[in-house]
Amino acid sequence: MLVELRKEKKKQLDRNLYDFGKRAAGGAHGLVLTKPHIVDLILDLAGYKKGPKLSHLRLLEPACGHGVFVLAAVDRLLASTKITRRNYQQIAKAITAFDVSVDHVTISRNAVYNKLLEHSVRDDLAEYLSHTWVQQGDFLLSSDGQGYDFIVGNPPYVRIEQLPQTLQQAYRKRSSTLYDRADLYVAFIERGLRLLTRKGLLSFICADRWILNKYGRNLRKFITENFKLKYYIDLNHASPFESEVSAYPSIFVISQGKTKAVYVGALSTASESECKSLQNCKRAPHSRQAGVTKRLYPSWFQGFDPWILNSPEHLSLLRKLEARFPSLEAAGETRVGIGVATGSDKVYLVDENVDIERNRLVPIVMREDIVNGVIRNASVSSPKSG
């Protein structure tokens, strides 16, 4: 009884410690559920396909949520290998999944257990494998240092400053790429890459802000200096999740090696038909089909450089301009930013008729106020004030 009480107390402590609340880009724990056909695309891009070798390879899902990636992996594993009393110990090593949430682990284990029963796996083996494959714990703080051949998933969308100070310090101590106000998925990408085997592949879907903004600079450098980016799929205008979320998602596939040429694709809706079209044209240097585009970038970005993915031609021109001219900030007293960060535009951005002293208002020019490179006359359209 005392042991059970201690276990229940630990579960409650875990719930409190990892209760991050809800975000616009996900529910509790930054959970965002991925559509099954997107999961299939990610597994295909990673190379986790039906075949006799799957039972001897290792797959990791570092934040399993409700288990959608694990279930898809189980289907593929069981299509390749029949589980028996003789081989279940070997197959137990084939899949590892983590989640910090006790509730998520319970949901995932039950789903995996039922999936195994559907495949006619004996009840006792299904119970053993579901509990072995799905583990409750913090992947970022786990001592698991084993190598994995496939690392797939949808890491949580949680800003580092939302976490308790003790967790923030522990994560920053272990992750060299958690820089500035980074999102937690940055640490998941780094730790995942460090666990890849020599021929391993990491295939994630997550928000793409890290490829452009300040907090992703260390991760970009870490990847370009130590790993090979194979595929990058832009889903900014698509709907890859089960619910609407305010994220700019992308899929990327990374392996050991040095980045040279990179396939960059884009999906308009991320429908099942678009995902199949992307797979069909995966090896073509350049292609365009309904809702799907793919281009081959012969070279890639270096160091801290943001990944600006307009087109290979755009990148080539940018490289020529960089070689000929200094940057705006290096050329003089100029500071380039992404815009005004008010934290609450509804409070700070007002029209000219607001009841506030005039000397307290500062004009601000919005994108729509500029026509053909010229700020429109105030008599035509007065810019908002901040």
WOCORJO-V766365 format. One record per residue. PSI is psi in whole degrees, -180 to 180 (none if undefined). D_LAST is the distance of its C-alpha to the last C-alpha in whole Angstrom. Layout:
PSI&D_LAST + PSI&D_LAST
This chain:
-42&61 + -40&60 + -43&59 + -38&57 + -40&55 + -42&54 + -44&53 + -37&51 + -41&49 + -42&48 + -42&47 + -38&45 + -42&44 + -42&43 + -42&41 + -44&39 + -40&38 + 19&37 + 88&35 + -6&32 + -165&30 + 150&29 + 165&26 + -27&25 + 27&27 + 168&30 + -151&32 + 144&33 + 17&34 + 25&32 + 126&35 + 120&34 + 130&38 + 140&39 + 143&41 + -39&44 + -23&45 + -38&42 + -44&44 + -41&47 + -44&45 + -43&44 + -39&47 + -45&49 + -32&46 + -13&47 + 13&51 + 84&52 + 160&54 + 133&58 + 159&60 + -19&63 + -12&61 + -36&58 + -15&60 + 5&61 + 161&57 + 129&54 + 139&51 + 134&48 + 107&45 + -14&43 + 82&41 + -17&43 + -121&41 + 7&43 + 17&46 + -38&45 + -40&46 + -43&49 + -42&50 + -39&50 + -40&51 + -43&54 + -45&55 + -38&55 + -45&57 + -20&60 + -18&60 + -28&62 + 131&63 + 129&65 + 126&65 + 175&68 + -19&70 + -30&70 + 3&67 + -30&64 + -38&64 + -44&63 + -27&61 + -22&59 + -7&58 + -26&56 + 135&53 + 130&51 + 139&48 + 155&45 + 142&43 + -23&42 + 124&42 + -41&45 + -42&44 + -41&43 + -42&47 + -45&49 + -46&47 + -44&48 + -43&51 + -41&53 + -43&51 + -42&53 + -48&56 + -37&56 + -43&56 + -39&59 + -37&61 + -31&60 + 16&62 + 28&65 + 139&64 + 148&66 + -45&64 + -37&65 + -38&64 + -41&61 + -45&60 + -48&60 + -40&58 + -36&55 + -28&55 + -43&56 + -41&53 + 116&50 + 141&50 + 121&47 + 167&46 + 107&43 + -39&43 + -22&41 + 4&43 + 157&46 + 6&49 + 109&50 + 15&51 + 153&53 + 149&52 + 144&51 + -27&52 + 130&49 + 116&46 + 161&44 + -171&41 + 86&37 + 156&36 + 146&34 + 91&30 + 123&29 + 139&26 + -33&28 + -10&26 + -11&27 + 157&31 + 150&33 + -38&33 + -40&37 + -43&36 + -48&33 + -41&36 + -42&39 + -45&37 + -33&35 + -34&39 + -19&40 + 119&38 + -15&37 + -5&34 + 93&32 + 139&29 + -138&26 + 54&24 + 154&27 + 151&28 + -25&32 + -22&33 + -46&33 + -35&36 + -41&37 + -48&38 + -51&39 + -38&41 + -46&43 + -36&43 + -18&45 + 1&47 + 141&48 + 176&52 + -37&53 + 15&53 + 162&50 + 136&47 + 128&44 + 108&42 + 155&39 + 127&36 + 175&33 + 147&29 + 12&29 + -27&26 + -22&28 + -13&29 + -37&26 + -180&24 + -44&24 + -12&26 + 1&29 + -44&30 + -36&33 + -41&34 + -44&34 + -42&36 + -42&38 + -50&39 + -26&40 + -17&42 + -12&44 + 174&44 + 116&44 + 119&42 + -48&44 + 146&42 + 121&38 + 116&37 + 122&34 + 25&33 + -36&29 + 9&30 + 179&33 + 78&34 + -6&36 + 161&35 + -23&37 + 162&34 + 126&30 + 151&28 + 71&25 + 162&26 + 84&27 + 158&31 + 161&33 + 136&37 + 149&38 + 125&42 + 142&43 + 177&46 + 153&48 + -163&48 + 129&46 + 129&44 + -100&45 + 145&45 + 133&42 + 123&42 + 120&39 + 169&39 + 137&36 + 139&37 + -42&35 + -17&36 + 35&38 + 170&41 + -40&45 + -38&46 + -40&43 + -39&44 + -40&47 + -40&47 + -42&45 + -40&48 + -32&50 + 17&48 + -37&47 + -4&50 + 136&49 + -44&47 + 137&45 + 155&45 + 121&43 + -180&44 + 111&43 + -1&39 + 129&40 + 149&40 + 134&41 + 151&41 + 118&43 + 113&41 + -23&44 + 168&42 + 178&39 + 160&36 + 152&37 + -132&36 + -4&32 + 136&31 + 150&29 + 95&31 + 112&30 + 46&32 + -53&32 + 160&36 + -36&38 + -41&38 + -42&35 + -41&35 + -43&38 + -42&36 + -42&34 + -40&36 + -42&38 + -40&35 + -36&34 + -30&38 + -32&37 + 152&34 + 163&32 + 162&29 + -42&25 + -33&25 + -24&29 + -20&29 + -164&26 + 70&23 + 138&21 + 127&19 + 127&19 + 176&17 + -1&16 + -179&12 + 123&9 + 92&11 + -30&9 + -21&12 + 86&11 + -34&9 + -26&10 + -41&9 + -22&5 + 113&5 + 163&6 + 174&9 + -13&10 + 7&12 + 148&11 + 71&13 + 145&11 + 137&12 + -34&11 + -1&11 + -7&9 + 137&6 + 125&5 + 145&6 + 134&6 + 125&10 + 166&11 + -41&15 + -11&16 + -7&15 + 122&18 + 122&21 + 37&24 + 6&22 + 136&21 + 127&17 + 148&18 + 139&18 + -29&16 + -22&19 + -46&19 + 107&16 + 129&13 + 151&10 + 163&7 + 155&4 + none&0
